[in-house]
Amino acid sequence: MSSSSWWYGILLFPLVILTSLTSYFASRAFFATAQSPDSTIGMDVVWFILQMLSFWTGILVAVVVFICLLADLRTLSGDRTWSPSNVWGLAGVVHLGGAIFTELLFISVPALSYYLY
């Protein structure tokens, strides 16, 4: 077992999927309620706040995952049992981009799952 405990921060990567989906559905609901004359007063504001909160939470979690991934790579660089390549840092960059462009999560989630495995 390695002495690195940075991998605990990498375990947060599925939260970006949750926040991206929440942001997507909240933005759809915002535009639906903003165009509907029968919507409850203030619901468009609630949907907008939920969308922005979930979006920025996803960005923050993706940054934490990226920093923990880089710190884990640096810590494990001299390990005898497994010394991962610095190319794994690209998975963190793609995951950070996946917080904005959800299609990139199809690449980063399997890569980070494999890295943790």
C-alpha positions, 0 to 999 in steps of 0.5 A: 500500500502506498503512503499517498492519501491524495487519492481520497480527493480523487474519489470525489470525481462522480460528484461532477457528473451529479452537478453537471446533470443538475445544472443541465436540468435546472437550466432547462427548467429555467427556460421553460418557466421563464417562457410560460405565463402560468409559472409560479412567481419566482420559480425562474429565479429558483431554477436560475440559482440552482443552475448557477450553484450546481455549475460552480460546485461542479467546477470547484469539485473538478478543480479539487479532483485535478489538484489531488490527482496531481499531488497523488502523481507527484507523491507516487512518482518514487514509489516502487510498487506503482509509479504512474506516468504524468500523462494521467494528469490529462485525465484531470484536465479533461475532467475539469473540462467535463464540468463545463462540456459534459461530453468530456465526462465520457472520457474522464470518468472511465480514465479516473475510474481506471486510475483509482482501480 
